[in-house]
Amino acid sequence: MSGGLVKNRAIVAIARILLGRIFIMLTRGEKFIDDVDGLTERNIRSMEEMARGEGWGAVGPQTSR
């Protein structure tokens, strides 16, 4: 498969997931809850933990001198 075809399939897959969730929200009468702030905080913590595990500090790589 070419790179463009794989990208298109991924876009279609994500669109189908979103469409399914939107359909469920509309049929159940649910409201959209935006929790981007919580997600962002979790992502930042996760990236900091990964960076510490790989020997990276807050600014750059840690060197032992």
VOLUMDO-585644 format. One record per atom (N, C-alpha, C, CB): residue in three letters; x, y, z. Coordinates in steps of 0.05 Angstrom, whole numbers, padded with zeros to 5 digits, always signed. Glycine has a CB too. Example, Ala and Ser with C-alpha at 12.3 -4.5 7.8 and 13.67 -1.06 7.14 Angstrom:
// VOLUMDO-585644
ala+00264-00114+00156;ala+00246-00090+00156;ala+00264-00066+00156;ala+00226-00089+00181;ser+00257-00045+00142;ser+00273-00021+00143;ser+00258+00001+00157;ser+00282-00012+00114;
END
This chain:
// VOLUMDO-585644
met+00017-00024+00000;met+00000+00000+00000;met+00017+00025+00000;met-00019+00000+00024;ser+00009+00045-00014;ser+00023+00070-00014;ser+00017+00086+00011;ser+00017+00086-00040;gly+00035+00106+00016;gly+00031+00122+00040;gly+00005+00138+00040;gly+00054+00141+00043;gly-00003+00147+00016;gly-00028+00163+00015;gly-00052+00146+00021;gly-00031+00175-00012;leu-00052+00121+00012;leu-00075+00103+00017;leu-00077+00097+00046;leu-00071+00077+00000;val-00055+00092+00060;val-00056+00087+00088;val-00066+00111+00103;val-00028+00079+00099;lys-00058+00135+00095;lys-00067+00159+00109;lys-00097+00162+00105;lys-00052+00184+00097;asn-00107+00157+00081;asn-00135+00160+00075;asn-00151+00140+00091;asn-00141+00156+00045;arg-00141+00115+00094;arg-00156+00095+00110;arg-00157+00103+00139;arg-00142+00068+00107;ala-00136+00115+00149;ala-00135+00124+00177;ala-00156+00147+00181;ala-00107+00134+00185;ile-00157+00165+00162;ile-00176+00187+00164;ile-00205+00177+00164;ile-00172+00207+00141;val-00210+00158+00147;val-00237+00146+00145;val-00244+00131+00171;val-00239+00127+00121;ala-00224+00117+00182;ala-00229+00103+00207;ala-00236+00122+00230;ala-00205+00086+00214;ile-00221+00144+00232;ile-00226+00163+00253;ile-00253+00176+00249;ile-00204+00185+00254;ala-00260+00183+00224;ala-00286+00195+00217;ala-00309+00176+00225;ala-00288+00202+00187;arg-00306+00151+00221;arg-00327+00132+00228;arg-00330+00130+00258;arg-00321+00104+00217;ile-00308+00131+00273;ile-00310+00131+00302;ile-00324+00155+00312;ile-00282+00129+00315;leu-00317+00179+00301;leu-00330+00204+00309;leu-00359+00203+00302;leu-00316+00228+00296;leu-00366+00194+00279;leu-00394+00193+00270;leu-00410+00175+00289;leu-00396+00183+00241;gly-00399+00152+00297;gly-00412+00134+00315;gly-00417+00148+00342;gly-00396+00109+00319;arg-00398+00162+00352;arg-00401+00175+00378;arg-00421+00198+00377;arg-00374+00186+00388;ile-00420+00213+00355;ile-00440+00235+00351;ile-00468+00223+00349;ile-00433+00251+00326;phe-00471+00201+00335;phe-00498+00189+00332;phe-00508+00180+00359;phe-00496+00165+00313;ile-00491+00168+00375;ile-00500+00159+00402;ile-00508+00183+00419;ile-00478+00143+00416;met-00492+00204+00418;met-00498+00228+00434;met-00525+00240+00426;met-00476+00249+00431;leu-00530+00241+00400;leu-00555+00253+00390;leu-00579+00235+00397;leu-00554+00257+00360;thr-00576+00209+00395;thr-00599+00191+00400;thr-00605+00189+00430;thr-00593+00163+00389;arg-00585+00193+00447;arg-00589+00191+00476;arg-00594+00219+00488;arg-00565+00179+00489;gly-00591+00240+00472;gly-00595+00267+00482;gly-00573+00276+00501;gly-00622+00269+00495;glu-00549+00265+00498;glu-00527+00272+00516;glu-00514+00298+00507;glu-00507+00250+00517;lys-00503+00312+00526;lys-00488+00337+00519;lys-00459+00330+00517;lys-00493+00358+00541;phe-00445+00347+00501;phe-00416+00344+00497;phe-00402+00355+00521;phe-00407+00358+00471;ile-00384+00340+00532;ile-00368+00349+00555;ile-00339+00352+00545;ile-00370+00329+00579;asp-00329+00376+00546;asp-00302+00382+00537;asp-00283+00379+00560;asp-00300+00411+00525;asp-00266+00358+00560;asp-00247+00353+00581;asp-00218+00355+00570;asp-00252+00326+00594;val-00213+00375+00554;val-00187+00377+00542;val-00166+00385+00563;val-00187+00398+00520;asp-00173+00401+00583;asp-00154+00410+00603;asp-00143+00386+00619;asp-00167+00430+00622;gly-00161+00368+00627;gly-00153+00344+00642;gly-00135+00326+00625;gly-00177+00329+00652;leu-00142+00323+00600;leu-00127+00307+00582;leu-00099+00319+00578;leu-00141+00304+00555;thr-00098+00345+00575;thr-00072+00358+00570;thr-00054+00355+00595;thr-00077+00388+00565;glu-00065+00358+00619;glu-00050+00354+00643;glu-00039+00325+00645;glu-00066+00360+00668;arg-00056+00306+00638;arg-00046+00278+00639;arg-00025+00273+00618;arg-00070+00258+00634;asn-00027+00285+00594;asn-00007+00282+00574;asn+00019+00294+00582;asn-00016+00294+00547;ile+00018+00317+00595;ile+00043+00331+00603;ile+00057+00314+00625;ile+00037+00359+00615;arg+00042+00303+00644;arg+00053+00286+00665;arg+00066+00261+00652;arg+00032+00277+00686;ser+00052+00249+00633;ser+00062+00225+00620;ser+00088+00231+00605;ser+00041+00214+00601;met+00089+00254+00591;met+00113+00261+00576;met+00136+00267+00595;met+00108+00285+00558;glu+00130+00279+00618;glu+00152+00285+00637;glu+00163+00259+00648;glu+00141+00302+00660;glu+00145+00239+00654;glu+00154+00214+00664;glu+00171+00199+00644;glu+00130+00196+00672;met+00163+00200+00618;met+00178+00187+00597;met+00205+00200+00595;met+00163+00188+00571;ala+00206+00227+00596;ala+00231+00242+00594;ala+00250+00235+00617;ala+00226+00272+00593;arg+00239+00233+00641;arg+00256+00226+00664;arg+00268+00198+00660;arg+00241+00228+00690;gly+00252+00180+00650;gly+00261+00152+00646;gly+00282+00150+00625;gly+00238+00135+00639;glu+00283+00169+00606;glu+00303+00168+00585;glu+00327+00185+00590;glu+00290+00176+00559;gly+00329+00197+00614;gly+00352+00213+00621;gly+00350+00241+00613;gly+00376+00201+00610;trp+00326+00251+00607;trp+00323+00279+00598;trp+00312+00295+00622;trp+00304+00281+00574;gly+00323+00319+00626;gly+00313+00336+00647;gly+00292+00355+00636;gly+00336+00352+00659;ala+00287+00376+00651;ala+00266+00395+00642;ala+00275+00410+00618;ala+00260+00415+00665;val+00302+00414+00614;val+00311+00431+00592;val+00324+00414+00570;val+00330+00452+00602;gly+00340+00395+00578;gly+00355+00379+00558;gly+00366+00354+00570;gly+00377+00396+00546;pro+00383+00340+00556;pro+00394+00315+00566;pro+00412+00320+00590;pro+00409+00300+00544;gln+00410+00301+00609;gln+00427+00303+00632;gln+00453+00289+00626;gln+00413+00290+00657;thr+00475+00301+00633;thr+00501+00289+00629;thr+00514+00285+00656;thr+00519+00306+00610;ser+00528+00263+00659;ser+00542+00258+00684;ser+00571+00266+00680;ser+00540+00228+00693;arg+00580+00288+00693;arg+00607+00297+00690;arg+00620+00299+00717;arg+00609+00324+00676;
END
